Amino acid sequence: MPDKRKNVRNTSRLSGKPLAETLIPSSTLSSSAEETWVTSDDLTEYDLPYTPEVMQDVTVFLLGNININSSHLFRADILHDSRGSLSTPQQKEQSHALSGNSSSQTLPGTVAGVDDSVEPLPPRDIAGFDLTRTVLRRFIPRNPKLDRPLEQTCHFYEAVATQSVDDGEDALNSSGSRSSSHDWMVVYTPHTTSKEDTPYYHPQLRALALLYRFKHDVGAESSGTQTQTSPTSRSGTGTGTLSLHFLPYPDEPVSNRMERTLNALVNTQIRLARGARLSNKNKSEGGNHKPNKDNVIPQHLVQNTYTRLKSKFGPDLCGDWVENTEPSKHVFEDLSIAAFLIELWRSMYGAVPADEKKNPHQQPNENHQPNGFKDMFISNPCPKFPGFVDIACGNGVLVYILLMEGYPGWGFDARRRKTWSIFPESIQSRLKEEIYIPKPFADELISSGREDDLTAHHLTVASHTGVFPHDTFIISNHADELTVWTPLMAALSNPISPLPFLAIPCCSHSLSGSRFRYPPPKTVLKSSSGSTTDPISPHHHETEEGDNPATGSLQSLRKTKQAVLTDETAFNKSMYGSLTAKTLAVAEEIGYAVEKTLLRIPSTRNVGVIGGRVRVIEKWRAGTAQVGVDSSSIAGDFDDVEQRVMDVVRRECLRDGGVNVAAGVWLERARGIHLGPGKGK
């Protein structure tokens, strides 16, 4: 069932009658004894300003992102594209492998029990239209226990007509120019044999079609406005009509659910067209694509692993929940993060979950040619996973899942959680109630004669300075006070070979632990020569007063700012965006090659900052990725890394009165967190 969204249609033109009473035969799709297509004026929207290119772009975007139309579906995997623009899951894995983003050793991209050798259905002959493209996709349900995957063939058609305009027919154009229309249509045909064979998430129809007729204004073609729209233009010189046509099963009534679904499909198409940007020719199709989404690990790998983890751990974790909070939110979020980490570590280390170790792949023969990272993992022994540490691990669910999946590691938090008690003793022993005291703070307190403040007697809990074994992977999942400290902690733990990490920012805090809103980073402005300002300069990263010109109109200033206001800059203006940008900037300043990715987790705080991933993969490719063996440093030598870190710490602690003052604030806050709300004094 499509999501409920704001209705963007012109409701004044809707009849208000049940859809079954408004159905008429489709004049575009020829009817025969075997096929009787129908449509309705209630499934038609007139006077739309969007060009056919926009409608095509939205449709192509929805081909893979079918979850926008149905909450029962994860995605749609592309199995075939006659144009070759849309990638299959295997092509995505190969692309990530060639770019350094390795894929899997096994084949989690394939769905169990599903045959990949599916052929597209033959196209229909539609009078006046030419077949331009054929796409075969497979719907992947969120719950495979309830719904099965379904293949669907999508045929694209186009028709362009041009006719003369007589002098007497149009007073606006007496010179006899030409008017033109551009009709575009896509026909969706599910691979089903009966309505009983149709999964719940798909309308019980034999086929479905979207038709968009766009008529250019008289004279628009000759003036060039038809073809010279900008790459981000949503509207052209003319108007369009969008209509939905469908082929029902014989004697099958139109149910209320089907009526809501069909209306929602039309509404979604228009709603997305309003915000669509035409894709550039040198980019993949689908103007709504987010470059930071699925840029590290292919979507299907993470979602398939999440489905497996959810089935394996979800029921018991929700059923045994002992916290006062809603279990589903925390459990499913941690399952999603665990799925991402499993696939990330598979790509970085060749490490696989325990279940997959029981059925290792066969060794390839001598004549076998390696194909991307899959065969590289097969032909090389998997190095031992170096282990992980989950800082500020909270309820410990993420640690539990990863340990149960066979990845060695542990987690710590300033305060023990009730959830820890539901885990086996072997898991509880890997969850530590400890306080992290940054090494620069500990060194400052000792040098100033305040070493007694670091004792367990004063803090009422054990503490450590974040020095972990070589190559340990640091997880900073909504760690709040530890977020900006994460790259600093990772570098100080082993300056010769700083540790890799994944940080998922949440609440904004300064290095002292106090709540603090970081200023947004400077907007990257293009100069007249096409060059850009440096967006990550550590000394000029934050906005400063006086950036505005001394003279000029407010209108022109606003126009300039709006011109550079993209989704990225708008995000960076928020507190969360500024915190994320700060974490990225600090990591880069101390020498990390850092990446940002949007995680597919049920949370608005879903940005992942990954540091050191590329270096680990390069070490593995070179055969030097062994636990405890350091092959290189990200920023030079030991002293250089420590100096960079201390420069950041001193500069950032100035707002709290210096490192010594910030260290004292950190200790008091940590002690208060350990004791719980209202017990810090």
N, C-alpha and C positions, 0 to 999 in steps of 0.2 A: 504494500500500500504506500503510495507516495506520501512524503512528509507534508504536513500542513504548513503552508506558507501563505504570505500575504497575497490576496487575490489582485492581480494586476490587469485583469480584463475589464472591458467596458460592459458593466452589468446592465446598462440601460438597453442593450441590444439583445439580452437573453430573454427567452420566452417565459421562464419560470415554470414550464411544464416538465413532467418526467421525460427523460431523454427518449424513451421508447415511443412516445407520442409525436416526436419531432423528426424521426428518422426518414430520410429520403434516399432513393438510389443515387449512387455516385456517378456523376456524368464524366468524370475523368478516367476512372478505372472501369473499363468495359465489363459489363456483366454477362455471364453465360449461365448455362444450365448447372455448371459445376461451381461457379463462384458468383455470388451476388454481394457486391460491395455496397455499403451504405455510409451515409454521413449525416450531418445535421447542422443547421444554422447555429445551434447552441455550441457546436464544436468548431466554430469559425470565428476568427477575429479579423476585423477589417481595419484599414487605414493605419497599418504599421509602417514606421519610417525606416525599418532596417533593411539593408541590402541583402541579396541572397547569400553573399559571402559570409555575412554575420550569422545567418541562420545555419549555413553549412558548418561554420566553425563551432557553434554551440552543439550541433548534432554530433559532430566528430568528438567533441569533448565528452559528451554523454555516453558515447559508445563504450568507453572504458570505465566511466564513473557512474555506473548505473545505480549506485547506492544513493545518489541524489533523488532518484525517483522511487526507490524502494528501500525501506529500512531493513528489510529481510535479507538484503544482499550486501556482500562485501565489495564486490567489484565485478567487472566482466573482463575475462582474459581474451585477448585478440588471438585467434588461431590462424587467420588468413586475411590479408589485405591485398587486393589486386593492384593497388597503387604502390604498395610497399612502404607507406609512410608510417603506419602504426606497427609497433613492435610486438612480437609474440613474447611470452614469458621467457622462452629460451634465448631469444635475441636480446632481451633486457639483461639477462645474466651474462651473456657474452660481452655485451657492451660495458657492463660494470667491470668485468674481468680485465678487458683491454685497457680500461682507464685507471686501473689500480684498485677499483672497488670490486674485490673478488666476490664470487658467488659461492655456491655450496659444493660440498664434497658429494653429498647424496643428491637426491632429486626432490626436495620438498616443494619445488615449484609445480610439480604435477599433482593432480588430485587423485587420491586412491580410488581405484575401481572405475576410472574414467578413461575411455579410449581416445587418444589424441588423433587418430587417423579418421577424422570426420571431414567430409567434403561439403562445400556449399551447395545449397539447393539451386536448381536452375531458375533463371530469372523469368519474369513475366514479360510478355510483349504488350507494351502500353502505347496506344496510338498517339503519335505526335511527340513521343519522348525517346531519347537515346539513353541507353545504359552507359553510365560513366565509371562505375566503381562497384565492387563487391567486397563486403567485409563479413567474415564469419567470427562470431564471438561466443564465449561460454559464460553463462551466469554462474557465479560462485556464491552459494548461500552462506549466511553467517552461522547457521546451525545445520550442519550436514546430517544430523540425526533426524531432523524434521523434514528437510527439503533436499531434493537432489539437484545437481547441476543440470543446466539446460543449454543446448546450443541454439543459436538463432542466426539466420542469414539476413544480412542487410544489403539491399540493392539500391543504389543511388541512380537517379535519372535526372536529365535536364532537357529543357526545350527553350530555344530562343527564337522569338518571332519579331520581324521588322515589317512595317507597312508604311506606305506613303500617306501623306495627309494632303488632301486637295485644298486649293486656295479657298474654296467656299465653305469648307467644313470647319475651319478653325480660324477665327478672326485674330487670334493671338500670333499666328504664324502664317502669314500670307505668302511666304516664299516657297511653301511646299516642302518642309523639312520632314524627317522620318521619326515616328514614335516606335518604341520597342518594348517588349515584355520579356521577362526572364522567369521561367517556371522551373522550379526545383522540387524534387520529391525523393523521399526515402521510404522503402517498403520493408517492414520487419516481418519475417516469417519464422516462427518457432519450429524446431524439429520435433514435432509431436504428431501423433496419429489420431488422437481423440481428445476430447475435453477432459476425460478422466486421466489422461496421460500428462496433463498440464500441471506443473507445480503451483502451489498456492500463491507464490509471489508474482506469477505471470497472469495477465488477464486471459480468461478462457475464450480465446479468439483464434481463428485459423491464421489471420495475418492482420497487420496494422500498418497504416501509411500516414505520413505527414507531407502535406503539399503546401508549398509557398509560391504564390504568384506575385511577382513584383513588376509593376508597370512604371517605366521611366517617364518622367514628364516630357511633354513635347519640346523638342529643341535641346534637351539635356545631352543627348548623345553627340549632337554636332558641336555643342559648346565644350565638350570634354569633361563635364562634371561627373559623368557616369563612371569613368575609369580612373579618375584622379583623386579618389578619396584617400585620406591618409591612412597609414597602417593601423591607427587606433580609432578610426571613424566607425560609428555605430549606425549612422543613417546616411541615406543617399538622396538624390533628387528624384523622388517618386514615392509611391506608396505600395505596400504589400498586403496580401491577404493570406493568413495562415489557417489551414483547415485540417482536421483529422478525419481519416476514413478508416473503416475497419471491415473485416470479413468475418461475420459470426458463424458459429456452427448452426446447421439447420435446426429450426424450431427451438433455438436457445434464447430465452428471454434476456433482456438487459436488466441485470440486477442493480440494486442501489450501489453496491460496492464497485461494480464495473463502471457505472456512471461517474462515481466520484473519481475513480482512477483515470478515466479518459479525460475528464475536465482538468484534473491535476497535471496530466501530461502536457496539455496545451498551455496551462498557466506557467509551468516550469520553463517551457521553451521560450515564452515571451519574457519571463522574469530574468532568465540568464542572458537573453539577447540585449536587455537594457544595460547590462554591465559588462558586455563582452568587448574584447579588443581583438581585432583581426590579428591572427598569427603572422609573424614575419616569415618570408619564404625560406630563410635559412634556419628556422627553428622547427621543432616538431609541431604537428597540427594540434589545434585546440588552444584557442586564445586565452583560456582560463587556467592554463597550466602554471603551477607555482614552482619556480626553479629550485627552491629549497626543500621541496617535498619529494621523498623517495630518491634523493640525490646520492645517498650513501649505500643503501640496501634496497633492492627492488621490492615493490609493494607486496607482490604475491608471496615472496619468501617469508616476510614478517607475518602476514595475515594467516598463512597456512600453519606456521608454528604457533601463533596465538590460538588458533582453533584447537590445535592439539593440546596445548597447555590448559586452555579453558575447560576442555572435557576431562582432563586428567586431574586438575587441582581445584577447579571452581566450586563444584558442589560441596566438597568437604570443608574448604576454607570458609565459605558462606555459612554452612550449617553449624560450624564450631565457633563462630565469631563471638568474642566475649567483650569487645569494646562497645561503648555507647553509640558510636557512629554507625552510619549505614554501611554494611559490609560490601555491597556490590560495587560501590564507588571505589573503595580502596583495593579490593581484590582484583577487579578487572583492570584497573590502572596498572597495578604491579605486574599482572600477567602480560599486559601489552609491553611494558618496559622490558620484562624478562625475555619476551619473544624477540624484541629488537636486539638485546644484548647477545642472545644466543646466535643470531644470524651475523651480528657484528663480529663476534669472536670467531665464528666459523670463517669469516673472510680474512681476519687478521692473523689467526694462529693455526687455522685448520682444525680447531677443536670442535668436536661434535658432541651432542647430548649422549647420555649413557645408553639410551635405547638404541641409538644408531650404531654404537660400538659393538653391539651384539651381532649385527649383520653387516660386517664391513664389505666394501665393494671388492670384486675380483681384480687381481692385478692385470693390467693391460698386457697384450702380447708385444713382442719385439717390434712388429711392424705397425703398431698403433701410433698414430700421431696425436700428441696432446691437443685438446680442444679447450682453450681457456683455462680457468682456474680449477674447474672440476677435475680434469685429468692431472693437473699439477699436484692436487692434493692426493690423488690416488697413487701417483708415481713417486711421491716423496713421503717418507714417514712423518706422521703428524708430530710436531714438537709438543712437549708437555705444556699444558696451559699454565701460565705463571701464577694464577690465583687472583682473586679480587678482594677488595675491601669496600664495604658500603658504609660511607661516613654519614652519621645522623640517620641510621637505618630505620628509626621509628618503630612501626609494628613488626618489623622483621619478616614480612611476607615475601619480599623480593629475595632476601637472603635464603629463606626456606626453599623457594622454588628453584633457585640456581644451584643450591647444594643438592637438592633431590634430583636435579638433572645431571649431576655428576661433575659440576665445576667447583673446585676447592676455593674456599674463601671464608670471610667472616664479616661481621658488621658490628658497629658500636653506636651507642647513643648516650646522651647525658642522663637519660631517665629510662628505667625499665618499663616496658609496656605489658599490659595484661595479656596481650596476644601471645607473648613469648611462651606462656605456660601451656598452650595447646599443642606446641611442637614437641617432637620426640627429644629425648635428652641429648642425643647426638647433635641436634640442631641448636638446642638451647645453649650448649657449651660453646657454640660459635657466635653467640650474641653477647656482647660485652657492654656492661654499664660503665662507661668511661667518658671522661671529658677531654676534648682535644684542646691543647694549649699550643698555639703556633710557636714554632721554634724561635722566631725573632722576639716574641713576647717573653718566652722563657729565658732567653739569653739576656734580655734587657732587665728583667726582674732580678736575676742572679747577679748581674754586674752592679746593680744599684743596692745590693744587700737585702733584697726582699725574697730570698729563696724560701723562707718559711711559708710564704703565700702559696707556694706550689705543692705543699705537702698534702697528703690525703686527709690529714687531720683538719686542715683549714678548709679544704674543698669539700670534705665529707664524701668523697668518691675518688676512685683511681683516675689518673690522668696520663696522657702521653703527648708527644710532640709531633706525631704524624710521620715518623720514620718507618717505612714499610720495606719488606724484602724487595730485591731488585725485580723490575718489570711488573710489579703488581699493578693490576688495572683498578683505578679508583672510580667508584660510582658515587656521584653526588646528586641524589634524587630528591629534589625539593628540600635541599639542606639548609635553606634560609641563611643563617649567619655564616655558614661555611661556603656559600656559593662562590663569592669572589676569591676566597682563600683557596679554592680547589686547584687552579693551575699553579699557585704559589706553593702549596703543600706538595703537589706532584713534583715540582722542580727541586724543592729543598730536600725531599726524601732521598733523591739520588741525583745530585747536580751533574755527575758525569754522564748519566743517561736518564733524563727525567721520565717519570712514569706517564703512561697514557691514561686518559680519563674521559668520562662522560659526565657532564654537568647539565642538569635540568633545572634552570633557575625558577624561583617562585617568589618569595617575599624579599624585599630589598633591604639590605643592611650594609653598613660601612664595615671596615676591617676591625673596628672595635666591637662589633656586634650590635651597635645601636641602630635603630631604624633610621634609614637615610634614603632619600630619593636622589639618584644620580641625575645630573643634567643630561638631556639627550645629546647624542653625538652631532657634530656639525654636519649639515647637509652637504652632500657632494654636488658642487655646482660645476656645470660645463662652461668653459670660457669660449670666447669667439673662435679660438683656434681649434676647439674640439677637445682640448686636454681637460683633465679633472683635477680638483684639489685632492690632497691626500686625506682619505677618510679615517685612517688609523694612526695618525701621528700621535705618539703618546703624550707629547707636551702640548698639543693643541686639540686634543680629542673632544673636550667638552666645550659647550657653547659658552661664549663670554659676552659680557655686556659691551655695547659699542660696536656690534657687528653691523648695525643698520646704517645706511648712508646718512650724512648730515643734512642733505638737501634732497628734494624730489617729492613727488606726490605720493600719498598713501595708496591711491588706486594702483599706480604702477608698481609699488612695492608689493602689494598684495598679489598682483598679477604675476610678478616674478616668483614669489614664494609658491603660489599655486602651481606654477609650471613645473616645479621640481618636486612637488608633493606626490610621491608614489606610495604604493602600499607599504614599501619598506620604510620610508621616512615617516609615514603616519604611525607605523608600529613603534618606531624608535622614540616617538614623542610620549608614549605611555610610560608609566613607572616600570612595568615589566619589560618593555622594549629597551628602555635605558639601562636596566640592570643586565639584560642579555648582552647589549652592546659593550657595557663595561667589562663583563667577564671575557668577551672576545678580545677586547683591546688589551686587557692585562695579560692574557695568555700570549698574544702576539708580541707584546712588548718584551716579554722575557724569553722569546725565541721559539715558541710553539708554532707549528703549522696547524692552524685551527680551522675547523669546519662547522657550519651551522646547518641543522636539518630539522624539519618539522616532523615530530614523532606522531605516529598514529595511535594516540592514547586518548581515553575519554576524559580530557582535562583541557581547560583553556590555557594552562601553563604547559605547553607542549613543545617548546623549543629545546632541542638538544645541542649542546656545544661539545664537540669532540676534539680532543687534543692528542697528537702523537700517533694517530692511526696510520698515516702514510708511512711514517718512519718504521713502525713495527712491520708493516707489510714488506717494505724494502729489505729489512733485516731477514725476514723469513724467506723472501725470494733469493737472497744471497746465501742462505743456509747458515746464518749466524744467530738465528733466534733461539737461543738456549737459555734456560732459566739460570740467572745469576751471572750471565756473560754479557758484558757491556761492549758494544762494537763502536758506538759513536755517540756524540752529544748533539743536541739540537742547536746549541748556541755557542759552541766552542769548547772551552775548558771549564773546570770546576769553579775557579774564581770568577769567571765572567758571568756564569749563571747566578751564583750567589749575589754578586754585585747588582745585577739587574733586579733580582727579587727585592733586595734591601732598598734599592732606589724607589721601587714602587711602594713598599711598606712605609718608608719615611714620608714620602709625598702624600700618600693617602691618609696617614695618621695625623697630619698637620691639622686637619679639621677638628680633631679631638683634643688637640693640645700636645701632640707629640707621641712617640712610641711608648714612653713610660706611662703616660696617662691612659692611652688606649689599652695597654696591657692590663691596667687595673680595672678598667671598665669591663673588659672581656672576662676577667676572673669573676667579678661579681655577677655578671649576667649568666655565666655558665653555672655558677653555684645556685642561682635562683631557678634556672631551668631544671637542674637536678632535683631540687627540693620540691618543685611544683608550684603552681600559682598560689600566691599569697603567703609562701613560706620562705621567701628568699632572704628575709631579714632575720 
